[in-house]
Structure formats: C-alpha cells, structure tokens
Amino acid sequence: MRIRPAEPGELPALQDIERAAGAPFRDLGMPEIADDDPPAPDVLERYRRAGRCWVAAGERGRPVAYLTAEPVDGALHVEQVSVHPDAARRGVGRALLDHAAAHAREQGLTALTLTTFADVPWNAPYYARLGFRTLGEPELTPGLRRIRAEEAGHGLGRWPRVCMRRDVPPHPRHAGPAARTTIRPARERDLPGFLGLAAQVEQWFGPMVGEPGFHDAVREHIAGSRALVAESSGPDLLGGLLFGGEAPTYHVHWLVVSHRARGKGVGRALMAEAVRRWVRGPGDLEVVTFGADHPGAVDSGARLFYERLGFTPAEAAAPGPEGGSRQVFRRTLA
C-alpha cells in the first residue's frame, strides 16, 4: 500500500470510494448519511491543488482510500478520510492518518483534529484507538466551532458528534526561534535590508524593490515607530514587519521572513513582538494574503503560516498588484 498525492484524473474514483464507504451507515439506521453526495470535483480539486489530498493506492496503483485536510487554528483538520469497504481492516486508514500527521509536523502544525460520529464503531471509537481524544466544549477553537455549526446546518446534528484531537510532536526546526535572533524596532539604515527581503518574494507579491511607493511606505512605518526587524550575527535581516491600525482593528501591512530563516520561528517572533508593543485591549488583527487559488498560496506558505498563528480566512480583498487574488485573514485578540 502506497500513500501518495491524488492525481487530477482520480477525483471520480475518490467520489466512488466515498459512496462505497457511506453504504454501511444504512445498516445503522442512518440512510441520510449513506445517500449523502460525495464531495464535488471542484472541492476535491481545491484540496489536491493545495497539496492536502492523499490517496492510498492498491497493488495496481488505483486509489482504495483517500484523505483531505486543511489547516485550522494551528492544527491540520482532517476534513474527510474514507476507505473502500474492500480495503477495510488492513490499516489503510491508520496509514493515511499517520501520513497526514507527518505532513502536519513538517509544516509546524501542532495536531490532527477531526469531527466524527460519537457512536458509530468505525468513527469515534476507531479514532480513539489511534490516539485521538475527544475535546470538551471549552477546548473547541473558533475554527472547530465554525465547522460544527456548518455540519449542524447540513443536518449532521441529528446524531451525536464530537471533535477529536491527536497531538503531533514538533519538528526540530519548528522548536523555537532561530539561534541568537534579536527582534528590534527598525531604523532608517534598515531600508536596504527590507529591499533585500522584498526581492525574495516579488515573484509572488509583485514589484517592490523598484517601486518608490514601497520605499516610501517602509520609511513612513519606520518614522512612525511601526516597523520591526529580526536580525542575528549575519549582515542580512532575517525578517521584517510593518504594522498599523488602532483599537479595535489592527493591521499587519507587510511581513516577510528570509529564505534562510523560514521554519525557525522568526515570523512568529515578529508577530508576537508587534502584538506586545502596539495592541491595546481587545480587538481584531487583520492581514491580507493570497487567495486560496493563487499559485503563491501553497508555494509561499503564507496562508498556512497565518493559520498556524490563529488567523482564520475571512472576506475577499482587492487583487494584488500582480493581478492575483487576495483574502483577509483575521485573528481575534482578547
């Protein structure tokens, strides 16, 4: 059995797996679940393009099971895991979940989460055997509450359901900030450093280095004491952040971490220092980043980064200078 990313032409096969996996619910007196439509092709394609749709391939390379997932509140939420009855009781579901856990660990996410039926033998009791625990109501994150509400809106609340979580041990490179990293207010002499960071991400965000407006924006934030940089013993900046807004709504105007410092907690440290310095009282922290269909959404890791920090996707924003889609991400501050 091989776990691999789903291929574009396999989406109809995944729908067939979903139908077959739902059939046993009829014997439990849950015909509505058995007859429920599988995820639409465009939904499966969205997960596939994001790199979070995996299949378990049988001897002939054909899928016999699949799993889709998305980051929710710093965890990887398993949206669906389905195994064809012909491949049941062979450890296929366990293998898919272990693969998802490895992906979560690689991405710096802290756990797997899922919602499931409490009393169906191959649902909550099965996941408990695989190391998941049921979350109490006070433990539910905003994202999980939203998912539960959406499920109730689709009629799933007719039967007892629970949220479950399985912790994922941290990857060594996500264990903490880069060694000897200092976060400090930016100064005028840091402008070349900001331009060096901008040059590393122009392929996703559009021109900045040669744009006078970007230079002016950096200088204005520095002059207004609303800019931070991360540095170490080397000559180049590890990251930079531009901040704005007043209570109750704050804005991250720009946040970039250098290629060599990614995955080492630098972005998280910059964000934490910005909140410590400039946030006063309850409110919302907003940032505009790539829309889900933007090529940079996966390649840059921006959406995943903000989700790990507790931001949730909100309304669409105006397209970026390169013409790509943008979306507001919002985090509620207590």
C-alpha positions as a Markdown table, in Angstrom:
| # | Residue | x | y | z |
|---|---|---|---|---|
| 1 | Met | 0.0 | 0.0 | 0.0 |
| 2 | Arg | 1.5 | 3.3 | -1.1 |
| 3 | Ile | 0.4 | 6.8 | 0.2 |
| 4 | Arg | 0.8 | 9.5 | -2.4 |
| 5 | Pro | -0.8 | 12.8 | -3.6 |
| 6 | Ala | -4.0 | 12.4 | -5.6 |
| 7 | Glu | -3.8 | 12.9 | -9.3 |
| 8 | Pro | -6.2 | 15.1 | -11.3 |
| 9 | Gly | -7.8 | 12.2 | -13.1 |
| 10 | Glu | -8.5 | 10.3 | -9.9 |
| 11 | Leu | -11.2 | 12.6 | -8.5 |
| 12 | Pro | -14.1 | 10.5 | -9.8 |
| 13 | Ala | -12.6 | 7.4 | -8.2 |
| 14 | Leu | -12.4 | 9.3 | -4.9 |
| 15 | Gln | -16.1 | 10.0 | -5.2 |
| 16 | Asp | -16.8 | 6.3 | -5.8 |
| 17 | Ile | -14.8 | 5.5 | -2.7 |
| 18 | Glu | -16.9 | 7.9 | -0.7 |
| 19 | Arg | -20.2 | 6.4 | -1.9 |
| 20 | Ala | -19.0 | 2.9 | -1.1 |
| 21 | Ala | -17.7 | 3.9 | 2.3 |
| 22 | Gly | -21.0 | 5.5 | 3.2 |
| 23 | Ala | -23.1 | 2.5 | 2.4 |
| 24 | Pro | -22.6 | 0.7 | 5.8 |
| 25 | Phe | -24.3 | 3.7 | 7.5 |
| 26 | Arg | -27.6 | 2.3 | 6.1 |
| 27 | Asp | -27.4 | -0.7 | 8.4 |
| 28 | Leu | -27.1 | 1.6 | 11.4 |
| 29 | Gly | -30.4 | 3.4 | 10.6 |
| 30 | Met | -28.6 | 6.4 | 9.1 |
| 31 | Pro | -29.7 | 6.3 | 5.4 |
| 32 | Glu | -29.3 | 10.0 | 5.0 |
| 33 | Ile | -25.5 | 9.6 | 5.5 |
| 34 | Ala | -25.4 | 6.6 | 3.2 |
| 35 | Asp | -27.2 | 8.6 | 0.5 |
| 36 | Asp | -25.2 | 11.8 | 1.0 |
| 37 | Asp | -23.5 | 13.1 | -2.1 |
| 38 | Pro | -19.7 | 12.8 | -2.1 |
| 39 | Pro | -17.5 | 16.0 | -2.3 |
| 40 | Ala | -17.9 | 17.7 | -5.6 |
| 41 | Pro | -14.9 | 17.5 | -8.1 |
| 42 | Asp | -14.1 | 21.2 | -7.6 |
| 43 | Val | -13.9 | 20.7 | -3.8 |
| 44 | Leu | -11.6 | 17.7 | -4.2 |
| 45 | Glu | -9.5 | 19.6 | -6.7 |
| 46 | Arg | -9.1 | 22.5 | -4.3 |
| 47 | Tyr | -7.6 | 20.1 | -1.7 |
| 48 | Arg | -5.5 | 18.5 | -4.4 |
| 49 | Arg | -4.0 | 21.7 | -5.7 |
| 50 | Ala | -3.3 | 22.8 | -2.1 |
| 51 | Gly | -1.3 | 19.6 | -1.6 |
| 52 | Arg | -3.6 | 18.2 | 1.0 |
| 53 | Cys | -5.4 | 15.3 | -0.8 |
| 54 | Trp | -3.7 | 12.0 | -0.4 |
| 55 | Val | -4.7 | 8.5 | -1.6 |
| 56 | Ala | -3.8 | 5.0 | -0.6 |
| 57 | Ala | -3.0 | 3.2 | -3.8 |
| 58 | Gly | -3.5 | -0.6 | -4.1 |
| 59 | Glu | -1.5 | -3.2 | -6.0 |
| 60 | Arg | -2.4 | -1.8 | -9.4 |
| 61 | Gly | -1.8 | 1.8 | -8.3 |
| 62 | Arg | -5.5 | 2.6 | -8.1 |
| 63 | Pro | -6.9 | 4.5 | -5.0 |
| 64 | Val | -8.7 | 2.4 | -2.4 |
| 65 | Ala | -8.9 | 5.2 | 0.2 |
| 66 | Tyr | -8.3 | 9.0 | 0.4 |
| 67 | Leu | -7.9 | 11.8 | 2.9 |
| 68 | Thr | -8.4 | 15.5 | 2.6 |
| 69 | Ala | -7.3 | 18.1 | 5.2 |
| 70 | Glu | -6.8 | 21.8 | 5.8 |
| 71 | Pro | -5.1 | 23.9 | 8.5 |
| 72 | Val | -7.5 | 25.1 | 11.2 |
| 73 | Asp | -6.3 | 27.1 | 14.2 |
| 74 | Gly | -2.8 | 25.8 | 14.2 |
| 75 | Ala | -3.8 | 22.1 | 13.6 |
| 76 | Leu | -4.3 | 20.1 | 10.5 |
| 77 | His | -8.0 | 19.3 | 10.4 |
| 78 | Val | -8.9 | 16.1 | 8.7 |
| 79 | Glu | -11.9 | 17.0 | 6.6 |
| 80 | Gln | -12.6 | 13.6 | 5.2 |
| 81 | Val | -10.9 | 10.1 | 5.4 |
| 82 | Ser | -12.7 | 7.3 | 3.6 |
| 83 | Val | -11.7 | 3.7 | 2.9 |
| 84 | His | -13.4 | 1.5 | 0.4 |
| 85 | Pro | -15.0 | -1.5 | 2.2 |
| 86 | Asp | -13.0 | -3.9 | 0.1 |
| 87 | Ala | -9.8 | -2.4 | 1.7 |
| 88 | Ala | -11.1 | -2.2 | 5.2 |
| 89 | Arg | -9.4 | -3.6 | 8.3 |
| 90 | Arg | -6.0 | -3.6 | 6.7 |
| 91 | Gly | -4.5 | -0.5 | 8.4 |
| 92 | Val | -5.2 | 1.8 | 5.4 |
| 93 | Gly | -7.0 | 4.5 | 7.4 |
| 94 | Arg | -4.2 | 4.4 | 10.0 |
| 95 | Ala | -1.6 | 4.8 | 7.3 |
| 96 | Leu | -3.4 | 7.8 | 5.8 |
| 97 | Leu | -3.7 | 9.5 | 9.2 |
| 98 | Asp | -0.1 | 8.8 | 10.0 |
| 99 | His | 0.9 | 10.4 | 6.7 |
| 100 | Ala | -1.2 | 13.4 | 7.5 |
| 101 | Ala | 0.4 | 13.7 | 10.9 |
| 102 | Ala | 3.8 | 13.6 | 9.3 |
| 103 | His | 2.8 | 16.4 | 6.9 |
| 104 | Ala | 1.4 | 18.4 | 9.9 |
| 105 | Arg | 4.7 | 18.0 | 11.8 |
| 106 | Glu | 6.7 | 19.1 | 8.7 |
| 107 | Gln | 4.5 | 22.2 | 8.4 |
| 108 | Gly | 4.9 | 23.1 | 12.1 |
| 109 | Leu | 1.2 | 22.3 | 13.0 |
| 110 | Thr | 0.6 | 21.0 | 16.4 |
| 111 | Ala | -2.1 | 18.3 | 16.0 |
| 112 | Leu | -4.6 | 16.5 | 13.8 |
| 113 | Thr | -8.2 | 17.3 | 14.5 |
| 114 | Leu | -11.5 | 15.9 | 13.1 |
| 115 | Thr | -15.2 | 15.8 | 13.7 |
| 116 | Thr | -17.0 | 12.5 | 13.7 |
| 117 | Phe | -20.0 | 10.5 | 14.9 |
| 118 | Ala | -19.7 | 9.5 | 18.6 |
| 119 | Asp | -21.5 | 6.2 | 18.5 |
| 120 | Val | -20.5 | 4.7 | 15.1 |
| 121 | Pro | -18.0 | 1.9 | 15.7 |
| 122 | Trp | -15.7 | 2.9 | 12.8 |
| 123 | Asn | -15.8 | 6.6 | 13.8 |
| 124 | Ala | -15.0 | 7.9 | 17.3 |
| 125 | Pro | -14.1 | 4.6 | 18.9 |
| 126 | Tyr | -11.8 | 3.8 | 16.0 |
| 127 | Tyr | -10.0 | 7.2 | 16.2 |
| 128 | Ala | -9.6 | 6.8 | 19.9 |
| 129 | Arg | -7.7 | 3.6 | 19.3 |
| 130 | Leu | -5.4 | 5.6 | 17.0 |
| 131 | Gly | -4.6 | 8.1 | 19.7 |
| 132 | Phe | -7.3 | 10.8 | 19.3 |
| 133 | Arg | -9.1 | 12.2 | 22.3 |
| 134 | Thr | -12.5 | 13.8 | 22.5 |
| 135 | Leu | -12.4 | 17.5 | 23.1 |
| 136 | Gly | -14.7 | 19.1 | 25.7 |
| 137 | Glu | -16.7 | 22.2 | 24.7 |
| 138 | Pro | -14.3 | 24.7 | 26.4 |
| 139 | Glu | -11.4 | 23.2 | 24.3 |
| 140 | Leu | -13.0 | 23.9 | 20.9 |
| 141 | Thr | -11.2 | 26.5 | 18.9 |
| 142 | Pro | -13.1 | 29.1 | 16.9 |
| 143 | Gly | -12.4 | 27.1 | 13.7 |
| 144 | Leu | -13.8 | 23.9 | 15.1 |
| 145 | Arg | -16.9 | 25.7 | 16.4 |
| 146 | Arg | -17.4 | 27.0 | 12.9 |
| 147 | Ile | -17.1 | 23.6 | 11.4 |
| 148 | Arg | -19.5 | 22.1 | 13.9 |
| 149 | Ala | -22.0 | 24.9 | 13.1 |
| 150 | Glu | -21.7 | 24.2 | 9.4 |
| 151 | Glu | -22.2 | 20.4 | 10.0 |
| 152 | Ala | -25.3 | 21.2 | 12.0 |
| 153 | Gly | -26.6 | 23.3 | 9.1 |
| 154 | His | -26.2 | 20.3 | 6.9 |
| 155 | Gly | -28.3 | 18.1 | 9.2 |
| 156 | Leu | -25.4 | 16.1 | 10.8 |
| 157 | Gly | -26.6 | 17.2 | 14.2 |
| 158 | Arg | -29.3 | 14.6 | 14.2 |
| 159 | Trp | -26.8 | 12.1 | 15.6 |
| 160 | Pro | -24.2 | 12.7 | 18.4 |
| 161 | Arg | -21.0 | 14.1 | 17.0 |
| 162 | Val | -17.7 | 15.0 | 18.7 |
| 163 | Cys | -14.5 | 16.9 | 17.9 |
| 164 | Met | -11.3 | 14.9 | 18.4 |
| 165 | Arg | -7.6 | 15.8 | 18.5 |
| 166 | Arg | -4.3 | 13.9 | 18.3 |
| 167 | Asp | -1.2 | 15.9 | 19.2 |
| 168 | Val | 1.7 | 15.9 | 16.8 |
| 169 | Pro | 5.3 | 16.2 | 18.2 |
| 170 | Pro | 7.1 | 19.3 | 17.0 |
| 171 | His | 9.7 | 19.0 | 14.2 |
| 172 | Pro | 13.1 | 20.1 | 15.5 |
| 173 | Arg | 13.3 | 23.0 | 13.1 |
| 174 | His | 10.0 | 24.3 | 14.5 |
| 175 | Ala | 11.0 | 24.0 | 18.1 |
| 176 | Gly | 11.8 | 27.7 | 18.6 |
| 177 | Pro | 13.2 | 30.9 | 17.1 |
| 178 | Ala | 16.5 | 30.9 | 15.2 |
| 179 | Ala | 19.5 | 30.9 | 17.5 |
| 180 | Arg | 20.7 | 34.4 | 18.6 |
| 181 | Thr | 17.8 | 36.1 | 16.9 |
| 182 | Thr | 17.0 | 39.7 | 18.0 |
| 183 | Ile | 13.7 | 41.5 | 17.3 |
| 184 | Arg | 14.1 | 45.3 | 17.5 |
| 185 | Pro | 12.5 | 48.5 | 16.1 |
| 186 | Ala | 13.6 | 49.2 | 12.5 |
| 187 | Arg | 15.8 | 52.2 | 11.7 |
| 188 | Glu | 16.4 | 54.2 | 8.6 |
| 189 | Arg | 19.5 | 52.3 | 7.8 |
| 190 | Asp | 17.4 | 49.1 | 7.6 |
| 191 | Leu | 15.8 | 50.1 | 4.3 |
| 192 | Pro | 18.3 | 48.1 | 2.2 |
| 193 | Gly | 17.5 | 45.1 | 4.4 |
| 194 | Phe | 13.8 | 45.5 | 3.7 |
| 195 | Leu | 14.5 | 45.7 | 0.0 |
| 196 | Gly | 16.6 | 42.5 | 0.2 |
| 197 | Leu | 13.7 | 40.7 | 1.8 |
| 198 | Ala | 11.2 | 42.1 | -0.7 |
| 199 | Ala | 13.4 | 40.8 | -3.6 |
| 200 | Gln | 12.9 | 37.3 | -2.3 |
| 201 | Val | 9.2 | 37.4 | -2.6 |
| 202 | Glu | 8.5 | 39.6 | -5.6 |
| 203 | Gln | 7.6 | 36.5 | -7.7 |
| 204 | Trp | 4.5 | 36.2 | -5.6 |
| 205 | Phe | 3.6 | 39.7 | -4.4 |
| 206 | Gly | 4.6 | 41.7 | -7.5 |
| 207 | Pro | 7.3 | 44.5 | -7.8 |
| 208 | Met | 8.5 | 46.3 | -4.7 |
| 209 | Val | 12.3 | 46.8 | -4.9 |
| 210 | Gly | 12.0 | 49.3 | -7.8 |
| 211 | Glu | 8.8 | 50.9 | -6.6 |
| 212 | Pro | 9.2 | 54.3 | -4.9 |
| 213 | Gly | 5.8 | 53.8 | -3.2 |
| 214 | Phe | 7.2 | 50.8 | -1.4 |
| 215 | His | 10.3 | 52.7 | -0.3 |
| 216 | Asp | 8.1 | 55.5 | 1.0 |
| 217 | Ala | 5.8 | 53.0 | 2.9 |
| 218 | Val | 8.8 | 51.4 | 4.7 |
| 219 | Arg | 10.2 | 54.9 | 5.6 |
| 220 | Glu | 6.9 | 56.0 | 6.9 |
| 221 | His | 6.5 | 53.0 | 9.1 |
| 222 | Ile | 10.0 | 53.4 | 10.4 |
| 223 | Ala | 9.4 | 57.1 | 11.1 |
| 224 | Gly | 6.2 | 56.3 | 12.9 |
| 225 | Ser | 7.8 | 53.6 | 15.0 |
| 226 | Arg | 5.6 | 50.9 | 13.5 |
| 227 | Ala | 8.3 | 48.7 | 11.9 |
| 228 | Leu | 10.3 | 45.7 | 13.3 |
| 229 | Val | 13.2 | 43.7 | 12.1 |
| 230 | Ala | 14.7 | 40.4 | 13.0 |
| 231 | Glu | 18.5 | 40.0 | 12.9 |
| 232 | Ser | 21.3 | 37.7 | 14.0 |
| 233 | Ser | 25.0 | 37.8 | 13.7 |
| 234 | Gly | 24.9 | 37.9 | 9.9 |
| 235 | Pro | 24.8 | 41.0 | 7.7 |
| 236 | Asp | 21.3 | 40.4 | 6.3 |
| 237 | Leu | 18.0 | 40.8 | 8.0 |
| 238 | Leu | 16.1 | 37.6 | 8.9 |
| 239 | Gly | 12.7 | 39.3 | 8.6 |
| 240 | Gly | 10.8 | 42.5 | 8.7 |
| 241 | Leu | 7.3 | 43.6 | 9.7 |
| 242 | Leu | 5.2 | 46.8 | 9.1 |
| 243 | Phe | 2.3 | 47.4 | 11.4 |
| 244 | Gly | -0.7 | 49.7 | 11.6 |
| 245 | Gly | -4.2 | 50.4 | 12.8 |
| 246 | Glu | -5.7 | 51.4 | 16.2 |
| 247 | Ala | -8.0 | 49.7 | 18.6 |
| 248 | Pro | -10.2 | 47.8 | 17.9 |
| 249 | Thr | -8.8 | 46.9 | 14.5 |
| 250 | Tyr | -5.0 | 46.4 | 13.8 |
| 251 | His | -3.3 | 45.5 | 10.6 |
| 252 | Val | -0.2 | 43.7 | 9.6 |
| 253 | His | 0.8 | 45.6 | 6.5 |
| 254 | Trp | 3.8 | 43.6 | 5.5 |
| 255 | Leu | 5.6 | 40.6 | 6.9 |
| 256 | Val | 8.4 | 38.7 | 5.2 |
| 257 | Val | 11.0 | 36.2 | 6.5 |
| 258 | Ser | 14.2 | 35.5 | 4.6 |
| 259 | His | 14.6 | 32.1 | 2.8 |
| 260 | Arg | 17.3 | 31.0 | 5.2 |
| 261 | Ala | 15.3 | 31.8 | 8.3 |
| 262 | Arg | 11.9 | 30.2 | 7.4 |
| 263 | Gly | 10.6 | 27.5 | 9.6 |
| 264 | Lys | 12.6 | 28.7 | 12.6 |
| 265 | Gly | 10.1 | 30.8 | 14.4 |
| 266 | Val | 11.2 | 34.2 | 13.1 |
| 267 | Gly | 7.8 | 35.2 | 11.7 |
| 268 | Arg | 6.1 | 34.1 | 14.9 |
| 269 | Ala | 8.5 | 36.1 | 17.0 |
| 270 | Leu | 8.0 | 39.2 | 14.9 |
| 271 | Met | 4.2 | 38.9 | 15.2 |
| 272 | Ala | 4.4 | 38.3 | 19.0 |
| 273 | Glu | 6.6 | 41.4 | 19.5 |
| 274 | Ala | 4.2 | 43.5 | 17.3 |
| 275 | Val | 1.2 | 42.5 | 19.4 |
| 276 | Arg | 3.1 | 43.1 | 22.6 |
| 277 | Arg | 4.2 | 46.6 | 21.5 |
| 278 | Trp | 1.2 | 48.0 | 19.7 |
| 279 | Val | -2.0 | 46.2 | 20.6 |
| 280 | Arg | -4.0 | 47.8 | 23.4 |
| 281 | Gly | -7.1 | 45.9 | 24.6 |
| 282 | Pro | -9.4 | 43.5 | 22.8 |
| 283 | Gly | -9.9 | 43.8 | 19.0 |
| 284 | Asp | -9.1 | 42.2 | 15.7 |
| 285 | Leu | -5.8 | 41.7 | 14.0 |
| 286 | Glu | -6.0 | 41.6 | 10.2 |
| 287 | Val | -3.7 | 40.8 | 7.3 |
| 288 | Val | -4.3 | 40.5 | 3.6 |
| 289 | Thr | -2.6 | 37.5 | 1.9 |
| 290 | Phe | -3.1 | 35.2 | -1.1 |
| 291 | Gly | -6.5 | 33.8 | -2.0 |
| 292 | Ala | -6.8 | 30.0 | -2.0 |
| 293 | Asp | -6.5 | 29.8 | -5.8 |
| 294 | His | -3.3 | 31.9 | -6.0 |
| 295 | Pro | -0.2 | 29.9 | -7.0 |
| 296 | Gly | 1.7 | 31.6 | -4.2 |
| 297 | Ala | -0.8 | 30.3 | -1.6 |
| 298 | Val | 1.0 | 27.0 | -1.3 |
| 299 | Asp | 4.5 | 27.9 | -2.6 |
| 300 | Ser | 5.0 | 30.8 | -0.2 |
| 301 | Gly | 3.4 | 29.1 | 2.8 |
| 302 | Ala | 1.7 | 32.4 | 3.7 |
| 303 | Arg | -1.8 | 31.2 | 4.3 |
| 304 | Leu | -0.6 | 28.2 | 6.4 |
| 305 | Phe | 1.7 | 30.5 | 8.4 |
| 306 | Tyr | -1.2 | 32.8 | 9.4 |
| 307 | Glu | -3.5 | 29.9 | 10.2 |
| 308 | Arg | -0.8 | 28.4 | 12.5 |
| 309 | Leu | -0.9 | 31.8 | 14.3 |
| 310 | Gly | -4.6 | 31.6 | 14.9 |
| 311 | Phe | -5.8 | 33.6 | 12.0 |
| 312 | Thr | -8.9 | 32.4 | 10.1 |
| 313 | Pro | -9.8 | 33.2 | 6.4 |
| 314 | Ala | -12.4 | 35.9 | 6.1 |
| 315 | Glu | -13.7 | 38.1 | 3.2 |
| 316 | Ala | -12.1 | 38.5 | -0.2 |
| 317 | Ala | -9.8 | 41.6 | -0.7 |
| 318 | Ala | -8.9 | 43.6 | -3.8 |
| 319 | Pro | -6.5 | 41.8 | -6.2 |
| 320 | Gly | -2.8 | 42.3 | -5.7 |
| 321 | Pro | -0.5 | 44.4 | -8.0 |
| 322 | Glu | 0.3 | 41.2 | -10.0 |
| 323 | Gly | -3.4 | 40.6 | -10.6 |
| 324 | Gly | -3.7 | 37.6 | -8.3 |
| 325 | Ser | -6.5 | 37.0 | -5.7 |
| 326 | Arg | -6.2 | 38.2 | -2.1 |
| 327 | Gln | -8.1 | 37.4 | 1.1 |
| 328 | Val | -8.4 | 38.9 | 4.5 |
| 329 | Phe | -7.2 | 36.7 | 7.4 |
| 330 | Arg | -8.4 | 37.8 | 10.8 |
| 331 | Arg | -7.5 | 36.9 | 14.4 |
| 332 | Thr | -9.5 | 37.9 | 17.4 |
| 333 | Leu | -7.4 | 39.4 | 20.3 |
| 334 | Ala | -8.6 | 39.0 | 23.8 |
